[in-house]
Protein backbone atom coordinates (compact mmCIF):
# COMPACT_ATOMS: atom_id res chain seq x y z
CA UNK A 1 0.00 0.00 0.00
CA UNK A 2 1.41 3.39 -0.97
CA UNK A 3 0.16 6.97 -0.80
CA UNK A 4 1.34 10.27 -2.23
CA UNK A 5 2.55 11.52 1.15
CA UNK A 6 3.97 10.01 4.34
CA UNK A 7 2.36 6.75 5.42
CA UNK A 8 2.06 6.65 9.20
CA UNK A 9 1.68 2.87 9.31
CA UNK A 10 5.19 2.59 7.87
CA UNK A 11 6.41 4.96 10.59
CA UNK A 12 4.74 2.89 13.33
CA UNK A 13 6.06 -0.45 12.07
CA UNK A 14 9.50 0.54 10.80
CA UNK A 15 10.39 2.89 13.65
CA UNK A 16 8.25 2.08 16.69
CA UNK A 17 7.88 -1.69 16.33
CA UNK A 18 11.51 -2.16 15.32
CA UNK A 19 12.67 -0.29 18.43
CA UNK A 20 10.70 -2.36 20.94
CA UNK A 21 10.51 -5.82 19.35
CA UNK A 22 12.01 -8.91 20.99
CA UNK A 23 11.69 -11.04 17.88
CA UNK A 24 12.40 -10.62 14.15
CA UNK A 25 9.60 -9.55 11.85
CA UNK A 26 9.16 -8.92 8.14
CA UNK A 27 7.45 -5.87 6.66
CA UNK A 28 7.44 -4.75 3.03
CA UNK A 29 10.07 -7.31 2.09
CA UNK A 30 12.54 -6.29 4.81
CA UNK A 31 13.48 -8.19 7.95
CA UNK A 32 13.82 -6.26 11.21
CA UNK A 33 15.98 -7.89 13.87
CA UNK A 34 15.74 -7.16 17.62
CA UNK A 35 18.56 -5.16 19.17
CA UNK A 36 19.39 -4.05 22.71
CA UNK A 37 17.24 -1.07 23.63
CA UNK A 38 18.78 1.94 25.35
CA UNK A 39 16.21 3.73 27.51
CA UNK A 40 17.12 7.30 28.30
CA UNK A 41 15.85 8.64 31.61
CA UNK A 42 14.63 11.54 29.47
CA UNK A 43 11.73 9.21 28.68
CA UNK A 44 10.13 10.44 31.90
CA UNK A 45 9.95 14.00 30.63
CA UNK A 46 6.86 15.71 29.22
CA UNK A 47 6.27 18.33 26.56
CA UNK A 48 4.10 21.30 25.69
CA UNK A 49 2.01 21.92 22.57
CA UNK A 50 1.53 25.71 22.28
CA UNK A 51 -1.08 27.54 20.25
CA UNK A 52 -0.24 28.89 16.80
CA UNK A 53 2.25 26.22 15.83
CA UNK A 54 1.15 22.98 14.11
CA UNK A 55 4.60 22.65 12.59
CA UNK A 56 4.66 18.90 13.28
CA UNK A 57 1.35 18.35 11.47
CA UNK A 58 2.08 18.02 7.74
CA UNK A 59 -0.07 15.83 5.53
CA UNK A 60 0.22 12.12 6.34
CA UNK A 61 -2.13 9.19 6.72
CA UNK A 62 -4.27 9.12 9.87
CA UNK A 63 -4.40 5.50 10.96
CA UNK A 64 -6.40 3.59 13.56
CA UNK A 65 -6.98 0.08 14.76
CA UNK A 66 -10.38 -1.51 14.08
CA UNK A 67 -12.46 -0.63 17.12
CA UNK A 68 -10.67 2.63 17.91
CA UNK A 69 -12.76 5.78 17.74
CA UNK A 70 -11.98 7.65 14.52
CA UNK A 71 -12.85 10.88 12.72
CA UNK A 72 -14.94 10.68 9.57
CA UNK A 73 -13.83 9.42 6.18
CA UNK A 74 -11.78 6.40 7.21
CA UNK A 75 -11.62 3.20 5.20
CA UNK A 76 -9.88 -0.15 5.49
CA UNK A 77 -6.33 -0.73 4.30
CA UNK A 78 -4.44 -4.02 4.30
CA UNK A 79 -0.76 -4.49 5.18
CA UNK A 80 1.23 -7.69 5.00
CA UNK A 81 3.13 -8.29 8.22
CA UNK A 82 5.18 -11.46 8.30
CA UNK A 83 2.85 -13.90 6.49
CA UNK A 84 -0.43 -12.31 7.57
CA UNK A 85 -2.60 -9.51 6.25
CA UNK A 86 -3.50 -6.88 8.84
CA UNK A 87 -6.38 -4.40 8.60
CA UNK A 88 -5.93 -0.75 9.55
CA UNK A 89 -8.56 2.00 9.37
CA UNK A 90 -7.18 5.07 7.60
CA UNK A 91 -7.97 8.55 6.41
CA UNK A 92 -5.38 8.97 3.66
CA UNK A 93 -6.27 12.64 3.07
CA UNK A 94 -6.42 12.02 -0.70
CA UNK A 95 -7.93 15.43 -1.51
CA UNK A 96 -5.66 17.47 0.75
CA UNK A 97 -3.47 19.65 -1.46
CA UNK A 98 -2.22 21.88 1.35
CA UNK A 99 0.99 21.61 3.35
CA UNK A 100 -0.72 20.58 6.60
CA UNK A 101 -3.18 18.03 7.94
CA UNK A 102 -6.82 18.68 7.11
CA UNK A 103 -7.72 18.69 10.82
CA UNK A 104 -5.26 21.40 11.88
CA UNK A 105 -6.95 24.76 12.39
CA UNK A 106 -5.39 27.52 10.31
CA UNK A 107 -6.54 30.01 12.97
CA UNK A 108 -4.67 28.71 16.03
CA UNK A 109 -3.14 25.40 14.84
CA UNK A 110 -5.25 23.36 17.24
CA UNK A 111 -6.15 19.81 16.20
CA UNK A 112 -9.87 19.48 15.48
CA UNK A 113 -9.86 15.75 16.28
CA UNK A 114 -7.44 15.80 19.21
CA UNK A 115 -9.51 13.48 21.45
CA UNK A 116 -9.31 10.82 18.71
CA UNK A 117 -5.90 11.65 17.25
CA UNK A 118 -4.06 8.74 15.60
CA UNK A 119 -1.17 6.94 17.26
CA UNK A 120 1.45 8.57 15.01
CA UNK A 121 0.42 11.96 16.41
CA UNK A 122 -0.28 10.79 19.94
CA UNK A 123 3.12 9.10 20.37
CA UNK A 124 5.15 12.28 19.94
CA UNK A 125 7.53 13.36 21.43
CA UNK A 126 8.61 9.81 22.25
CA UNK A 127 11.33 9.30 19.72
CA UNK A 128 13.03 6.03 18.75
CA UNK A 129 16.45 6.05 17.17
CA UNK A 130 18.02 3.15 15.30
CA UNK A 131 21.78 2.76 15.74
CA UNK A 132 24.06 0.07 14.33
CA UNK A 133 24.28 -2.03 17.47
CA UNK A 134 21.23 -0.92 19.42
CA UNK A 135 17.99 1.04 19.39
CA UNK A 136 17.28 4.03 21.62
CA UNK A 137 14.12 5.55 23.09
CA UNK A 138 13.71 8.95 24.69
CA UNK A 139 11.51 12.07 24.79
CA UNK A 140 13.21 14.61 22.56
CA UNK A 141 12.58 17.41 20.10
CA UNK A 142 12.20 16.76 16.38
CA UNK A 143 15.52 16.24 14.68
CA UNK A 144 14.88 18.97 12.11
CA UNK A 145 12.54 21.10 14.19
CA UNK A 146 14.03 24.27 12.74
CA UNK A 147 12.88 23.27 9.24
CA UNK A 148 9.24 22.43 10.04
CA UNK A 149 6.63 24.93 8.84
CA UNK A 150 4.12 26.70 11.07
CA UNK A 151 0.51 25.92 10.10
CA UNK A 152 -0.71 29.46 10.82
CA UNK A 153 1.84 31.93 9.49
CA UNK A 154 4.25 29.76 7.47
CA UNK A 155 7.25 30.58 9.63
CA UNK A 156 9.90 27.96 10.32
CA UNK A 157 10.50 26.06 13.54
CA UNK A 158 8.45 24.35 16.23
CA UNK A 159 7.23 26.01 19.42
CA UNK A 160 6.88 22.95 21.64
CA UNK A 161 9.08 22.60 24.72
CA UNK A 162 10.39 19.68 26.75
CA UNK A 163 9.30 19.79 30.41
CA UNK A 164 10.70 18.19 33.56
CA UNK A 165 9.42 14.77 34.66
CA UNK A 166 6.22 14.69 36.71
CA UNK A 167 3.75 12.01 37.72
CA UNK A 168 1.50 13.31 34.95
CA UNK A 169 4.18 13.14 32.25
CA UNK A 170 5.06 9.57 33.24
CA UNK A 171 1.41 8.52 33.26
CA UNK A 172 0.92 9.99 29.81
CA UNK A 173 3.98 8.21 28.42
CA UNK A 174 2.72 4.93 29.91
CA UNK A 175 -0.66 5.53 28.25
CA UNK A 176 1.06 6.02 24.89
CA UNK A 177 3.14 2.87 25.36
CA UNK A 178 0.02 0.85 26.16
CA UNK A 179 -1.56 2.13 22.97
CA UNK A 180 1.53 1.06 21.04
CA UNK A 181 1.27 -2.37 22.68
CA UNK A 182 -2.28 -2.72 21.32
CA UNK A 183 -0.94 -1.97 17.84
CA UNK A 184 1.84 -4.52 18.27
CA UNK A 185 -0.64 -7.16 19.39
CA UNK A 186 -2.98 -6.34 16.49
CA UNK A 187 -0.15 -6.90 14.03
CA UNK A 188 0.83 -10.14 15.76
CA UNK A 189 4.19 -8.83 16.96
CA UNK A 190 3.49 -10.02 20.48
CA UNK A 191 6.80 -10.06 22.35
CA UNK A 192 8.13 -6.55 22.96
CA UNK A 193 10.06 -4.58 25.56
CA UNK A 194 6.99 -2.45 26.34
CA UNK A 195 6.26 -4.09 29.75
CA UNK A 196 9.87 -3.50 30.82
CA UNK A 197 9.77 0.10 29.57
CA UNK A 198 6.61 0.75 31.55
CA UNK A 199 8.18 -0.81 34.65
CA UNK A 200 11.27 1.39 34.22
CA UNK A 201 9.03 4.45 34.36
CA UNK A 202 6.46 3.44 36.97
CA UNK A 203 8.95 1.90 39.40
CA UNK A 204 11.10 5.02 39.47
CA UNK A 205 14.17 3.24 38.03
CA UNK A 206 14.53 6.13 35.58
CA UNK A 207 15.72 8.28 38.50
CA UNK A 208 18.91 6.17 38.65
CA UNK A 209 19.75 6.92 35.02
CA UNK A 210 19.44 5.25 31.61
CA UNK A 211 19.39 1.48 31.16
CA UNK A 212 19.89 -0.99 28.34
CA UNK A 213 17.35 -3.76 27.83
CA UNK A 214 18.51 -6.93 26.12
CA UNK A 215 22.26 -6.66 26.67
CA UNK A 216 23.64 -10.10 25.81
CA UNK A 217 25.86 -10.71 28.82
CA UNK A 218 25.76 -11.92 32.40
CA UNK A 219 26.19 -8.52 34.04
CA UNK A 220 23.74 -8.08 36.97
CA UNK A 221 20.80 -5.76 36.51
CA UNK A 222 22.23 -2.88 38.53
CA UNK A 223 25.94 -2.32 39.09
CA UNK A 224 27.86 0.29 41.07
CA UNK A 225 29.60 2.84 38.90
CA UNK A 226 33.06 1.60 39.85
CA UNK A 227 32.27 -1.98 38.76
CA UNK A 228 30.50 -0.99 35.56
CA UNK A 229 33.51 1.01 34.43
CA UNK A 230 35.86 -1.96 35.02
CA UNK A 231 33.98 -4.50 32.87
CA UNK A 232 35.90 -4.88 29.56
CA UNK A 233 33.75 -4.43 26.48
CA UNK A 234 30.72 -3.36 28.48
CA UNK A 235 30.21 -0.37 26.25
CA UNK A 236 31.77 1.63 23.49
CA UNK A 237 32.72 4.68 25.52
CA UNK A 238 33.13 6.73 22.38
CA UNK A 239 29.39 6.28 21.79
CA UNK A 240 28.31 7.63 25.19
CA UNK A 241 28.94 10.94 26.87
CA UNK A 242 28.83 9.37 30.31
CA UNK A 243 29.63 5.68 30.65
CA UNK A 244 28.46 5.65 34.26
CA UNK A 245 24.89 6.32 33.12
CA UNK A 246 24.39 2.82 31.73
CA UNK A 247 22.68 0.02 33.64
CA UNK A 248 22.17 -3.39 32.04
CA UNK A 249 19.19 -5.71 32.18
CA UNK A 250 19.31 -9.46 31.35
CA UNK A 251 19.54 -10.76 27.81
CA UNK A 252 16.55 -11.36 25.50
CA UNK A 253 13.80 -13.41 27.10
C-alpha positions in Angstrom: 0.0 0.0 0.0 1.4 3.4 -1.0 0.2 7.0 -0.8 1.3 10.3 -2.2 2.6 11.5 1.2 4.0 10.0 4.3 2.4 6.8 5.4 2.1 6.6 9.2 1.7 2.9 9.3 5.2 2.6 7.9 6.4 5.0 10.6 4.7 2.9 13.3 6.1 -0.4 12.1 9.5 0.5 10.8 10.4 2.9 13.7 8.2 2.1 16.7 7.9 -1.7 16.3 11.5 -2.2 15.3 12.7 -0.3 18.4 10.7 -2.4 20.9 10.5 -5.8 19.4 12.0 -8.9 21.0 11.7 -11.0 17.9 12.4 -10.6 14.2 9.6 -9.5 11.8 9.2 -8.9 8.1 7.4 -5.9 6.7 7.4 -4.8 3.0 10.1 -7.3 2.1 12.5 -6.3 4.8 13.5 -8.2 7.9 13.8 -6.3 11.2 16.0 -7.9 13.9 15.7 -7.2 17.6 18.6 -5.2 19.2 19.4 -4.1 22.7 17.2 -1.1 23.6 18.8 1.9 25.3 16.2 3.7 27.5 17.1 7.3 28.3 15.8 8.6 31.6 14.6 11.5 29.5 11.7 9.2 28.7 10.1 10.4 31.9 9.9 14.0 30.6 6.9 15.7 29.2 6.3 18.3 26.6 4.1 21.3 25.7 2.0 21.9 22.6 1.5 25.7 22.3 -1.1 27.5 20.2 -0.2 28.9 16.8 2.3 26.2 15.8 1.1 23.0 14.1 4.6 22.6 12.6 4.7 18.9 13.3 1.4 18.4 11.5 2.1 18.0 7.7 -0.1 15.8 5.5 0.2 12.1 6.3 -2.1 9.2 6.7 -4.3 9.1 9.9 -4.4 5.5 11.0 -6.4 3.6 13.6 -7.0 0.1 14.8 -10.4 -1.5 14.1 -12.5 -0.6 17.1 -10.7 2.6 17.9 -12.8 5.8 17.7 -12.0 7.7 14.5 -12.8 10.9 12.7 -14.9 10.7 9.6 -13.8 9.4 6.2 -11.8 6.4 7.2 -11.6 3.2 5.2 -9.9 -0.1 5.5 -6.3 -0.7 4.3 -4.4 -4.0 4.3 -0.8 -4.5 5.2 1.2 -7.7 5.0 3.1 -8.3 8.2 5.2 -11.5 8.3 2.9 -13.9 6.5 -0.4 -12.3 7.6 -2.6 -9.5 6.2 -3.5 -6.9 8.8 -6.4 -4.4 8.6 -5.9 -0.7 9.6 -8.6 2.0 9.4 -7.2 5.1 7.6 -8.0 8.6 6.4 -5.4 9.0 3.7 -6.3 12.6 3.1 -6.4 12.0 -0.7 -7.9 15.4 -1.5 -5.7 17.5 0.8 -3.5 19.6 -1.5 -2.2 21.9 1.4 1.0 21.6 3.4 -0.7 20.6 6.6 -3.2 18.0 7.9 -6.8 18.7 7.1 -7.7 18.7 10.8 -5.3 21.4 11.9 -6.9 24.8 12.4 -5.4 27.5 10.3 -6.5 30.0 13.0 -4.7 28.7 16.0 -3.1 25.4 14.8 -5.2 23.4 17.2 -6.2 19.8 16.2 -9.9 19.5 15.5 -9.9 15.7 16.3 -7.4 15.8 19.2 -9.5 13.5 21.4 -9.3 10.8 18.7 -5.9 11.6 17.3 -4.1 8.7 15.6 -1.2 6.9 17.3 1.4 8.6 15.0 0.4 12.0 16.4 -0.3 10.8 19.9 3.1 9.1 20.4 5.2 12.3 19.9 7.5 13.4 21.4 8.6 9.8 22.2 11.3 9.3 19.7 13.0 6.0 18.8 16.4 6.0 17.2 18.0 3.1 15.3 21.8 2.8 15.7 24.1 0.1 14.3 24.3 -2.0 17.5 21.2 -0.9 19.4 18.0 1.0 19.4 17.3 4.0 21.6 14.1 5.5 23.1 13.7 9.0 24.7 11.5 12.1 24.8 13.2 14.6 22.6 12.6 17.4 20.1 12.2 16.8 16.4 15.5 16.2 14.7 14.9 19.0 12.1 12.5 21.1 14.2 14.0 24.3 12.7 12.9 23.3 9.2 9.2 22.4 10.0 6.6 24.9 8.8 4.1 26.7 11.1 0.5 25.9 10.1 -0.7 29.5 10.8 1.8 31.9 9.5 4.3 29.8 7.5 7.3 30.6 9.6 9.9 28.0 10.3 10.5 26.1 13.5 8.5 24.4 16.2 7.2 26.0 19.4 6.9 22.9 21.6 9.1 22.6 24.7 10.4 19.7 26.8 9.3 19.8 30.4 10.7 18.2 33.6 9.4 14.8 34.7 6.2 14.7 36.7 3.7 12.0 37.7 1.5 13.3 34.9 4.2 13.1 32.2 5.1 9.6 33.2 1.4 8.5 33.3 0.9 10.0 29.8 4.0 8.2 28.4 2.7 4.9 29.9 -0.7 5.5 28.2 1.1 6.0 24.9 3.1 2.9 25.4 0.0 0.9 26.2 -1.6 2.1 23.0 1.5 1.1 21.0 1.3 -2.4 22.7 -2.3 -2.7 21.3 -0.9 -2.0 17.8 1.8 -4.5 18.3 -0.6 -7.2 19.4 -3.0 -6.3 16.5 -0.1 -6.9 14.0 0.8 -10.1 15.8 4.2 -8.8 17.0 3.5 -10.0 20.5 6.8 -10.1 22.3 8.1 -6.6 23.0 10.1 -4.6 25.6 7.0 -2.5 26.3 6.3 -4.1 29.7 9.9 -3.5 30.8 9.8 0.1 29.6 6.6 0.8 31.6 8.2 -0.8 34.7 11.3 1.4 34.2 9.0 4.5 34.4 6.5 3.4 37.0 8.9 1.9 39.4 11.1 5.0 39.5 14.2 3.2 38.0 14.5 6.1 35.6 15.7 8.3 38.5 18.9 6.2 38.7 19.8 6.9 35.0 19.4 5.2 31.6 19.4 1.5 31.2 19.9 -1.0 28.3 17.3 -3.8 27.8 18.5 -6.9 26.1 22.3 -6.7 26.7 23.6 -10.1 25.8 25.9 -10.7 28.8 25.8 -11.9 32.4 26.2 -8.5 34.0 23.7 -8.1 37.0 20.8 -5.8 36.5 22.2 -2.9 38.5 25.9 -2.3 39.1 27.9 0.3 41.1 29.6 2.8 38.9 33.1 1.6 39.9 32.3 -2.0 38.8 30.5 -1.0 35.6 33.5 1.0 34.4 35.9 -2.0 35.0 34.0 -4.5 32.9 35.9 -4.9 29.6 33.8 -4.4 26.5 30.7 -3.4 28.5 30.2 -0.4 26.2 31.8 1.6 23.5 32.7 4.7 25.5 33.1 6.7 22.4 29.4 6.3 21.8 28.3 7.6 25.2 28.9 10.9 26.9 28.8 9.4 30.3 29.6 5.7 30.7 28.5 5.7 34.3 24.9 6.3 33.1 24.4 2.8 31.7 22.7 0.0 33.6 22.2 -3.4 32.0 19.2 -5.7 32.2 19.3 -9.5 31.4 19.5 -10.8 27.8 16.5 -11.4 25.5 13.8 -13.4 27.1 
